Structure formats: C-alpha cells, structure tokens
Amino acid sequence: MDVSLTATFSHQHRAIEVDGFYDGGTDYRVRFMPDTVGEWRYLTHSNVQELDGLSGTFACTPAQEGNHGPVRVHKTFHFVHDDGTPHFSFGTTCYAWNHQGDALEEQTLETLRTAPFNKLRMCVFPKHYAFSQNEPEFHAFERQEDGRFDTTRFNPAFFQHLERRIGDLRDLGIEADLILFHPYDRWGYSTMPSEVDDRYLRYLVARVAAYRNIWWSMANEYDLMAAKTMQDWDRFFQIVQTHDPYQHLRSIHNCRDFYDHGKPWVTHCSIQRPNLEDVSLWRQQYRKPVVADEVQYEGNIQHNWGNITAEELTHRFWEGCARGGYVGHGETYMHPEDILWWSKGGILHGESPARIAFLREVMEAGPAIDPYQTYWDLTQAGDDNYRLIYLGRHRPVVKAVTLPADKQYTVEIIDTWAMTITPLEGTFSGPCQIPLPGKPYLAVRIRLSLD
Amino acid sequence: MDVSLTATFSHQHRAIEVDGFYDGGTDYRVRFMPDTVGEWRYLTHSNVQELDGLSGTFACTPAQEGNHGPVRVHKTFHFVHDDGTPHFSFGTTCYAWNHQGDALEEQTLETLRTAPFNKLRMCVFPKHYAFSQNEPEFHAFERQEDGRFDTTRFNPAFFQHLERRIGDLRDLGIEADLILFHPYDRWGYSTMPSEVDDRYLRYLVARVAAYRNIWWSMANEYDLMAAKTMQDWDRFFQIVQTHDPYQHLRSIHNCRDFYDHGKPWVTHCSIQRPNLEDVSLWRQQYRKPVVADEVQYEGNIQHNWGNITAEELTHRFWEGCARGGYVGHGETYMHPEDILWWSKGGILHGESPARIAFLREVMEAGPAIDPYQTYWDLTQAGDDNYRLIYLGRHRPVVKAVTLPADKQYTVEIIDTWAMTITPLEGTFSGPCQIPLPGKPYLAVRIRLSLD
C-alpha cells in the first residue's frame, strides 16, 4: 500500500498511462497490451527510487494467428473483435471452476476445447452455495496471525492462479466474463468495506486488464448483495472504466431487478431471465447489445433456474438469437460428487451443447442480424438479403413471407433439434408460401440467391 | 326510433327500470330477470298510448336446478354465480359460430355438450376474415331499397336468432362472452357512426341483458378498429353499464395494446397474450380477475396465433391457472371446407380439450386460489391448507417445500398431459423434499390431511 507505480507507454505521439502492481517477493510489474504495430517506449513513475524512471523500448509485432484482439460493441447491438472479426457471443457458465484445483480445472479446459462456447462467466472470488461447499486452494488476501484476512495485503498466488486460467481460456479463444463480486460467500468477500472493494478493483484491473479476453462483470446477482448500494455499483463501474486502459466490455448481472443498463458506463446488457421473447424489448429499451447469459440451465436439480430440458434451452438460444440477442448456457445435472458444470466445471453431460454448436455455425455463416418486423408473435431477424425466422413453439404447415419481387431467394428449413438444414427446391421471390412440416422448433433461413 | 318503452319492475320497496324493444310486426317487448323469489309488479311507460301504463304481477319462483344465476366477481380475482356457486372460467372461442346456419350451429352445440368449456367467446356481428368468408343468413339491419342497410331499423330476425343461440348456450351451462364490436368486417358494422353504435348497444342490452349467461365484451381486438377512439370505447362501456339492470361482467379484448383494465367500468381483464407467467403481474396491476382468453390456439395454420401444439396449450392453461388466472381455448386446424372451430365451430379435432377437462376437474375440486410466494421463477398458488405448484417446463428430481410444522399434508403428483394423479405415500409436514420423476409438465397438489 505504500508503493505507487505506474508507467507511460508511448507510440509516436500517443501515450497511455498504465497502473502497475505488487506481485510478491520483491516483484513489481506493469502489464501492457499494445494495440498498434511498431515501436513503443515506456517510462515508469514511482514513489520508490528503484522503480522510478525505468525506461526502454520494445517492438509490437503483428498479431499471431487466432489473436483478434479484445471484443468491442459493433453497430449498437453486436460485437466484433478489435481487428474487425465478427464475434457472435455463445457463452457458458462455470462460476467457480478456477477454485477447484488443477485436476478438475484441467478437465474443464479439456471439455472447453471442443465445446461450442466462446465466453465463460467465472467469479474472481470463490463461491459458497449449494453444490459448491469446498474450500479453495487460494484466497485473495494474506492472513493475519489470528488467521483473519489482512485486506491491506493481496495474495499474489491467488491472482497468479486466476491469470493463468484467464490465459488458458484466451488460448482456447474464450472470453473470460470475469465476475468481480457475488453474494455467495462465507469468507467475507461480499461484505468488505468500500475502501477494500475499491483497492481490490484497482489491483485486479492493474493485473488482468492486459489480457485481451477480459469482459468485466461487476457482479453476479448484484441485487442479492445486501451490503452494497446502487451508489457502490455505479462507483465500481466508474473505477473500472477509469483505470482500464483498454476499455474492455463492462456489464452487471441481475437476479430479481435489472440494473439500469442505460447508464453510460454499461457497454452491454447482462440479463437473467427465461423469457427470450423480450430480447427485442430490451434492445429497444437500452440500445445496447443484449446478452441473456442466464436463461435457466439444462439440468434436473430442484431449483427452477437449473432444471430445464436440453430442448427448452435450445429453444431459448434460438429465440434470443433470432431476435438479435446473445444467449448463455449452463448445465446443472445432479452428480454424485456435486460436480455440476455451472459451478465447478468438469465434463458436460447434456444434449444442448451440440445444438448450440449447430446454432453457432448457422449464426456465424450469416451477418449480425437485427429484428425485422419483430413482434411478440413473430421471431424474425435480418434484412432484404438475409432473413432468419424462428418458429419456436409454433408449427404452421405453411408460412407466408413477402420477399422483394426484384430478387430471387433460396429458402432452407432448419430443424433446430435434429440439426438438419433442408433446402427447398428452386428460388423464391415476392409474396410466397413456404411449405413446412408442421412441427415445432423449426427455423427458416432465406438468403439472396447467388445464381 | 319514434317509440320509447320502459317498464318498472317492483318487489316490495325495490324498483328496477328496464328498457323495452321493438321485436318486429306490431310486437314490443320488455324482458326482465328477477333476482328475488316472491311477487313482482310491473308498470310500463311509453310515448305510445297502447304501450303505456300496462301493469300486472307475476311470481318469481325458486331457481330451477342448474340455474345458478349470472356470474359475478368474487374476492377481487375470482368468479362466483349469484347463488354463491363457484365459477372457474374455462372458455373457448367460436367467433362466428352463430352465423353458420342451423346445421353447423347445431353440430357446434352438440360438440359443446360434452366439451369442458363453460364460456364461449362469440361475436354479435358476422365475421369477414381468413377461413371465414361466407355470407351470414341474417344481418342486424333492414335493407333500404338500394340494398344498403337502413341503420335506423334493426332486423328482429337477426337478434331473435342471436338470442336463440345465447339461450342454447345457457341451457348447456355456458356463459356467452358476447363480443359487441370487432374489426373483421366487410359489411360496415365496424365503421358505423357513433349514434348508430350507441343505438345498437342500447337495443342489444334491452334485448339480451335478461339472459343470465351474458358477459359483455366491448370488442375483440379493439385496438385494430381504426374508426374507433379510446373515447368511443370508454363511452361504450358506460352505455352498457348504465343500461344493464343486472350489471353483467364487462371487459374488452386487445390485440397489440391492452385497454386500461384499471378503469372503473371494467370488471375483469380479457387478455390476448401467450406469456401466462405474467398472469401474476396483471393481477397485481389491475386488481381484477385475469381472463387470458386468447393465449394462441391449438392448430397448424400459418398464423402464429393459431399453430401451437396441444401440449403447449395445455401448458399455458396450467401456467395461468396456477397463478390465479383463467385461460381460454381455441382450435385452428386446417380443414378442407375451412371449418375451423375458432371461427365457425363444428367439431373439435385437438388433444387439448381432454386435458382442459382434466384441469377443470382439478381446479373445481379445490378452492379459488391466489398466488403464493409466486415469482417469475415459481408458479404456485394456494394457502396453508391447499397448495398447487405447477412445474411447467421444469423437471426437478426433487422439490423442497416448507409446510406448516403443526399440520399434516397429503401430496399428489399430477401429470398434466397423461392426466394422472399419483398420491405419495404417507403425509408431509414442515420442511420436506418431494421426490419427482424428473420430467416436464408436472404439478404438485398439497392438501391438508383429513385423517
């Protein structure tokens, strides 16, 4: 707490201030993520002579293959990586996977390697909750002699482990949707004094902001944290916004009541609700990307947020995506050792991930889409060149669609559960009647014919 | 139009003014529905000498078996008949069944005889819409020489036929939810001048208010009637409220936007929406009974309001009922002669009516229920003596329930689709874990043990 350390990184006439941090022993570090190829200079500033005035240069080379940079908001409601690569968010949830010890954590990574997810919701702090009672290996603070946390001294090992796991996700192409606070706690992390909260935030930002795959989530279920006020949440956003040199995405996740995602420091909505039909309303309300990242999980536990079928979760993914939103996965099947994916990771048992992979392929094969004449009764997105209609629980035997009369279109029937795409014969134009097999959970994809 | 006719009906010191009406030829009539056993007197008032000052007495005898009187609002959110018999509303929809000619109309009545419905939504005026293009036998007005309607002269035959069908429903124990205006029109009924609208309402009320099974629905999809303003709708309610001596139930049915059911002349909500989870919100918002009488129909036509499965409609019935609301049925299967139940009646083809019959038995075996600790994530109604939990799309393998510790309860698992009720062994008390088969669309009924 007595040492201040920052560094200025400069490229030509541009200079960026970055906070440093203490990393154990006699180590102090400053991390930086350059965004421009070329020569950069640095110069440190500290109240400690040995850390002050250190300078040097380094070369920023072109990004390696697979490195598309951080994710940004794009066209109001969507995402792209910094290099312009579209990012269709398909997240999952493993709240405390990084507090399970190396064996299980590595199994989780192995599972993620072939899973369809490119974002993962995870907590900085360990989690105390049903199915999640184990003591973590690391804690964020050093202990006092009486065994209590000394909240003036961060434990570098805790953060080094966190960073290792964030890096592991990065290497798999997965965004770390990092949850900064949450209510499920027996250690005191959810009830720290404000000055400790704020110091923690600055320390964490200094440590991990340079990871390109960071998304900041101020909280999981912020509204269940009785010790925090709305002013606290606003201040947390402001601290992160002020100290993150890279302006990673920022949001906050609700239980009962939404945070006002219209506030200027919120980059996108992070929503817990099962009614994906309302994605189009939330888009209108907040004018930001809508990530419905908790829509209830595939599973069979007693809590209603964790016992829907794979069919139902697949349905909610399609409903949200075909209204111009993004949806998140989780899995909560009863397990003899309480290893539920949503909390601890491990392996996936469910049937929805294969369907989510299929949906992701469909979405990534098209443009980012906005609702098109959407209504509570019609789930449809796209434009005059590309249209995706999701029929959900409806099962018409025919669907009337009016296409521009001066162009020709191909039409495909997508079975979202069977994961089949069936092209209809010929091309379509103007007002047309699309024959359908009269079963639920179909989608219709209409694309400009390239012939 | 030149003849005024009213009558005063009196019982002891109570007097009720009732409007009379012209019924063709030289017939003028006054209809009256007494609500009290005993001797009643009447005295007519008219600007025509032959109709003025006519008087007499008659005896009102006790109601015949099966006659429970009109339906009233009960305990804010529910319904009872005037004699105190509970009324659990299970409606269906046959908008234009009464404009199909006797053969089909009688087939509809025959179907209704064994169907589970005790309310039917029907239009006074004929309907012009998809699957409903036929010319009706009767029109509400006499024709001028040029073939156009003479809106100063009602056609008694039209109304006599309507009354006959209302009486047929009454004899089957079915409430006639009579739709006074609707937008689907090629004859001009939806665009009449205000004075014709108002005269029609007074004439209709004078004719049919004495039928005990009348519910007034100002409109189907009022918000699609471009020629009417909100002031018109308010005035229509006021006219009906002013002239109906019996104060039958009054509501109005929306398409896109709800009418403000909080207005004082609205007795209950009549709602078109598929999201039955919101029944509990609408109850809170309006503090009136919620009748979700259009929740999309079992069928396979191209319109999304008419192509959900029997399973899905059954689910919506349970969701609404277990949140303290009432739900309506409709059926729209493609038919070679365009005889779709929702518009023309005929016979039922679907699989939901059997399940609605089963649900009705369940509901009628218990008390009228209000939400109990309900949340968007929990569908539950009842109190300390009776509880109905509907699990819907959820499929937990166990459900934690906390019951009063000083009483014993029986627990039954209800399969809403298979229509089975399976009692669990023994009795339950205090905090308990209810084992479940882990499949969707189950309900749990918990009742105070009578042992």
Interface residues (C-beta under 8 A of the other chain):
Chain A: R256 R273 P274 N275 E277 N300 I301 Q302 H303 N304 W305 N307 I308 T309 E312 M334 Y375 W376 D377 L378 L391 R393 H394 R395 P396 V397 V398 K399 A400 Q433 G438 P440
Chain B: R256 R273 P274 N275 E277 N300 I301 Q302 H303 N304 W305 N307 I308 T309 E312 M334 Y375 W376 D377 L378 L391 R393 H394 R395 P396 V397 V398 K399 A400 Q433 G438 P440
